Amino acid sequence: MKSFSLKKQSQQSKARLGVLITKHGTIKTPFFMPIATKAAIKSLTVMDMEKLATQILLSNTYHLYLRPGMSIMKSSGGLHNFMNWSGPILTDSGGFQVFSLDASLNRVGINKDNNIKVDRIITDKGVEFRSYLDGSKHMFTPEKVIKIQSIIGSDIMMVLDECVGNPSDKKKASQAVDRTTKWAKQCLQAKHKYKIDNLLFGIVQGSLYKDLRLRSAAELKTLEFDGYAIGGLAVGEKSADMYKVLDYTTPVLPEDKPRYLMGVGYPDNIIEAVKRGVDMFDCVIPTREARHGRLYLWKYKDINKKFYETININNAIFAKNFKPINKDSAIKELREYSFAYLHHLFKTQEPLAMRLATLNNIEFYLTLMKEIREAIKTNKL
């Protein structure tokens, strides 16, 4: 059965509407995935997600593998049962998390948070790494990450890939492309070997080098994945460089498969990527910034204008602002609690502060995608 159907191509840009069918439900594209890295969106429940009409959540193979571990995941019957979520779930393979370990190390390879050595070794066989929890050694191979994601029960699985930061040495980026293609083939073979019928996406790498990106896309296209992700962006480059990569990468990806820009981004990034033909997004921004009191608010429900603003609720100007956080929200608390109250909660470090701010930001992002879909439908994007 074909998992993706293209429903409309914009007359104004490369933006498009589609429908993605998964085991746990049908998703309208373009869409944004709130991040439940460790089987939870920080401070929220899946019931909150249902109230916000969330279509799909993203979780992470690397973190779930380390904790709670595959024994508990098997005993619970998979991640859907474990976290009580009935909708679709996408899991990253853990490749990016292994890459990002470097950012958490000091010069002698020690994790700065808990003094555990978490060095990694990448070979053609896979990635050997130490757990950031207890320093124990582990190995991720292409076959292993597919088996792990099958146990998790991911509706959409991602291949193991090698991500490099930007800017990157071209030789290093080329080697990463070679390895990513090799691993992608092995992931696909493992999917067939174990008769796994979950969707599997390939990941295009290549840093900021056009020839490498086009080579990566061409190699992955021959493997007939269910979808194609663009990885290795939003890792240090300017937005203009990201858009340049999308300008020449998305046109060479199959039109009849969904396109996923991994780890992106700010609202403006999302709109620009949609206009370049991208269908799927995820990012830590709405939840991470909520934890620091940064709120995304609508100015106009017209995404062709400067449609939103961001505020820092910690600023003194909000101490006497008794307007509701969002009078139009689907969440009662956001309709009834005021900016002044939320300001007070942050100042007194009450956990409710993070919950309300996170609800606000997640709802903003999901509403943004709804407005984007409507703008594509009416040829206004």
C-alpha positions in Angstrom: 0.0 0.0 0.0 1.3 3.4 -0.9 2.0 5.4 2.2 2.1 8.9 0.8 -0.2 10.8 -1.5 0.4 14.2 -2.9 -2.9 16.2 -2.8 -2.0 19.6 -4.1 1.0 21.5 -5.5 1.0 25.2 -4.8 0.7 27.6 -7.7 2.9 30.2 -5.8 5.9 28.0 -4.7 7.1 24.5 -4.4 4.9 24.1 -1.3 2.6 21.1 -1.3 -0.2 19.3 0.6 -0.1 15.6 1.1 -1.3 12.7 3.3 1.0 10.2 5.0 -0.5 6.9 6.1 1.1 5.1 9.1 0.1 2.2 11.3 -1.3 4.5 13.9 -3.0 7.1 11.8 -3.1 9.3 8.8 -1.2 12.6 8.9 -1.8 15.8 6.9 1.4 17.4 5.5 3.2 19.7 6.0 3.4 18.9 9.7 5.5 19.5 12.8 6.4 16.8 15.4 6.6 17.8 19.0 9.6 16.1 20.6 9.1 13.4 23.3 12.8 12.5 23.3 12.6 10.2 26.4 9.0 9.1 26.0 7.6 12.4 27.3 7.3 16.0 26.2 8.7 17.9 29.2 5.9 18.8 31.6 3.1 17.7 29.4 1.0 14.6 29.0 -0.3 12.8 25.9 -3.7 14.0 26.9 -2.5 17.5 26.4 -1.3 16.5 23.0 -4.7 15.1 22.1 -6.3 18.4 23.1 -4.0 20.2 20.8 -4.9 17.8 17.9 -1.2 16.7 17.6 -0.8 14.4 14.6 2.5 12.7 15.5 5.2 12.7 18.1 9.0 12.2 17.8 11.0 10.1 20.2 14.6 9.0 20.2 16.2 5.6 19.7 19.4 6.5 21.5 17.8 7.7 24.7 15.1 5.0 24.9 17.8 2.3 24.3 19.8 3.5 27.3 16.7 4.2 29.5 14.3 2.6 30.1 16.0 0.0 27.9 14.7 -2.6 25.5 13.7 -5.1 28.2 11.2 -2.7 29.6 10.2 -1.6 26.1 9.4 -5.2 25.1 7.5 -5.9 28.4 5.4 -2.8 27.9 4.5 -3.8 24.3 6.3 -0.9 22.7 6.4 2.9 23.1 2.8 3.5 22.2 1.6 1.4 25.2 4.4 2.6 27.5 3.5 6.3 27.1 -0.2 5.8 26.4 -0.1 7.5 23.0 -2.3 6.1 20.2 -1.1 8.3 17.4 1.9 7.9 15.1 5.5 8.1 16.4 8.7 8.8 14.5 12.1 7.8 16.0 15.5 9.2 15.1 18.0 6.4 14.8 20.4 8.0 17.3 23.0 9.0 14.8 22.6 12.7 15.6 22.8 12.1 19.4 26.0 10.2 19.0 27.3 13.1 16.9 26.2 15.7 19.4 28.1 14.0 22.2 31.1 15.9 21.1 29.4 19.1 22.1 29.0 17.9 25.7 32.7 16.9 26.1 35.5 18.9 27.5 39.0 18.6 26.0 39.8 15.3 27.7 36.6 13.6 26.6 34.7 13.9 29.9 31.0 14.7 30.1 30.8 18.0 31.9 27.5 17.2 33.6 28.5 14.0 35.4 32.2 13.4 34.8 31.6 10.2 32.8 33.8 9.5 29.8 31.5 9.3 26.7 33.9 9.1 23.8 32.7 7.6 20.5 34.4 5.6 17.7 32.9 5.6 14.2 33.8 2.9 11.7 32.1 1.4 8.7 30.6 -1.2 11.0 28.8 1.4 13.1 29.3 3.6 16.1 30.8 2.6 19.4 30.0 4.9 22.3 29.8 5.1 26.1 26.5 5.7 27.9 26.3 9.2 29.3 24.5 7.6 32.2 27.1 5.2 33.5 30.0 5.1 31.1 29.1 1.6 29.8 30.2 0.7 26.2 27.6 0.2 23.5 27.6 -0.4 19.7 25.0 0.9 17.2 25.1 -0.9 13.9 22.6 -0.3 11.0 20.9 -3.6 11.7 20.8 -3.0 15.5 19.1 0.4 15.2 16.4 -1.1 13.0 15.8 -3.9 15.5 15.6 -1.4 18.3 13.1 0.8 16.5 11.1 -2.3 15.7 10.9 -3.1 19.4 10.0 0.5 20.1 7.2 0.2 17.5 8.1 3.4 15.6 5.6 4.1 12.8 8.5 5.9 11.0 12.0 4.6 11.5 15.2 6.5 10.5 18.3 4.9 9.1 21.6 5.2 11.0 23.6 8.0 9.4 26.7 10.0 10.1 26.2 13.7 10.7 28.9 16.3 10.5 28.8 19.8 11.8 28.9 23.0 9.6 31.3 24.1 8.4 32.9 20.8 7.7 36.0 19.7 5.8 34.9 18.3 2.4 36.9 15.1 2.8 35.3 14.4 6.1 31.8 15.3 4.7 32.4 13.0 1.7 33.4 10.1 4.0 30.2 10.7 6.0 28.2 10.5 2.8 29.8 7.2 1.8 29.2 5.7 5.2 25.6 7.0 5.4 24.8 5.3 2.0 26.4 2.1 3.1 24.5 2.1 6.4 21.2 3.0 4.6 21.5 -0.1 2.4 22.2 -2.2 5.5 19.2 -0.7 7.3 16.9 -1.5 4.4 18.3 -5.1 4.3 17.6 -5.5 8.0 14.0 -4.2 7.5 13.4 -6.9 4.9 15.3 -9.6 6.8 13.1 -9.2 9.9 10.0 -8.6 7.9 9.4 -5.2 9.5 6.5 -3.3 7.8 7.1 0.1 9.6 8.0 3.0 7.3 11.8 3.6 6.9 13.3 6.9 5.7 16.7 7.5 4.2 18.8 10.6 5.2 20.6 12.8 2.8 23.9 14.1 4.1 26.7 16.2 2.5 27.2 19.3 4.6 27.1 22.5 2.5 28.6 20.9 -0.6 26.3 20.7 -3.5 28.0 17.8 -5.3 28.0 15.7 -2.1 24.3 16.5 -1.4 23.3 15.6 -5.0 25.4 12.4 -4.8 23.9 11.4 -1.5 20.3 12.0 -2.8 21.0 10.1 -6.0 22.4 7.1 -4.1 19.5 6.9 -1.7 16.9 7.3 -4.4 17.9 4.0 -5.8 17.0 2.3 -2.6 13.3 3.1 -2.6 12.8 4.3 0.9 9.3 5.3 2.2 10.5 8.9 2.6 13.6 11.0 2.5 15.1 13.2 5.2 17.6 16.0 4.8 20.0 15.8 7.7 23.1 17.8 8.8 21.4 21.2 8.7 20.7 23.5 11.6 24.1 22.4 13.0 26.0 25.7 12.8 25.3 27.2 9.3 23.5 30.4 8.5 19.8 30.2 7.5 20.8 31.5 4.0 23.1 28.5 3.6 20.4 26.1 4.7 18.0 27.5 2.1 20.6 27.2 -0.6 21.0 23.5 0.2 17.2 23.0 0.1 17.0 24.9 -3.2 19.1 22.2 -5.0 18.3 19.2 -2.8 14.5 19.0 -2.6 14.0 19.2 -6.4 16.0 15.9 -6.9 14.1 14.0 -4.2 11.1 11.9 -5.3 7.9 13.8 -5.7 5.8 10.9 -4.5 7.7 10.5 -1.2 7.6 12.8 1.9 10.5 15.1 2.6 11.7 15.6 6.1 14.0 18.5 7.2 15.5 17.2 10.5 15.8 19.4 13.5 14.4 22.6 12.0 13.5 25.1 13.2 12.3 28.6 13.9 8.9 29.6 12.4 10.6 31.5 9.6 12.8 28.6 8.7 9.8 26.3 8.5 7.9 28.6 6.2 10.9 29.0 3.9 11.5 25.2 3.9 7.8 24.5 3.1 8.0 26.9 0.1 11.0 24.8 -1.1 9.0 21.6 -1.0 9.6 20.2 2.5 6.8 18.3 4.3 8.0 17.3 7.8 9.7 19.1 10.6 10.8 18.7 14.2 12.7 20.9 16.6 13.4 21.4 20.3 12.9 25.2 20.0 9.3 25.4 21.3 9.9 23.3 24.4 13.5 24.5 25.1 12.6 28.2 24.9 9.5 27.6 26.9 11.6 26.4 29.8 13.4 29.8 29.8 10.2 31.8 29.6 10.3 32.7 25.9 6.8 32.6 24.4 5.7 32.6 20.8 2.6 34.7 20.2 0.4 35.4 17.2 0.2 39.0 15.9 -1.8 38.2 12.8 -3.2 35.0 11.4 -1.6 35.8 8.1 1.8 34.0 7.6 2.8 36.2 4.7 3.2 39.1 7.2 5.4 39.4 10.3 2.8 37.1 11.9 4.3 36.4 15.3 6.3 37.9 18.1 8.4 36.4 20.9 8.4 37.7 24.5 10.4 36.9 27.6 7.7 36.5 30.3 10.4 37.1 32.9 10.6 40.8 32.0 9.0 43.2 34.5 6.7 44.7 32.0 4.5 41.5 32.3 4.1 41.7 36.1 0.8 43.7 35.8 -0.4 42.3 32.4 -3.6 40.6 33.3 -4.6 39.6 29.7 -5.0 35.9 29.1 -1.9 34.1 27.7 -4.0 33.1 24.7 -7.7 33.9 24.6 -8.2 31.7 21.5 -6.4 28.6 22.9 -7.8 25.1 22.8 -6.4 24.7 26.4 -8.5 26.2 29.2 -5.5 27.1 31.3 -4.1 29.3 28.5 -7.4 31.1 28.1 -7.9 31.8 31.8 -4.4 32.3 33.3 -2.8 35.7 32.7 0.6 36.9 31.6 1.0 38.4 35.1 0.4 35.0 36.7 2.8 33.2 34.4 5.4 35.9 35.1 4.9 35.3 38.9 5.3 31.5 38.3 8.6 31.9 36.6 9.9 34.4 39.2 9.0 31.9 42.0 10.3 28.9 40.0 7.0 27.0 40.2 6.9 24.0 37.8 3.6 25.1 36.5 5.4 27.9 34.7 7.2 25.5 32.4 4.0 23.6 31.7 2.0 26.6 30.7 4.8 28.1 28.6 5.3 24.7 26.8 1.6 24.3 26.1 1.6 27.8 24.6 4.6 27.2 22.3 3.6 23.7 21.2 0.1 25.1 20.3 1.7 27.9 18.4 3.8 25.6 16.3 0.9 23.2 15.6 -1.4 26.2 14.7 1.4 27.5 12.4 1.4 24.2 10.4 -2.4 24.4 10.2 -2.2 27.9 8.8 0.5 26.9 6.4 -1.7 24.0 5.1 -4.6 26.4 4.6 -2.4 28.9 2.8 -1.2 26.2 0.4 -4.8 25.1 -0.1 -5.9 28.6 -1.1 -2.7 29.4 -3.0 -1.8 32.2 -0.6 1.7 31.1 0.6 
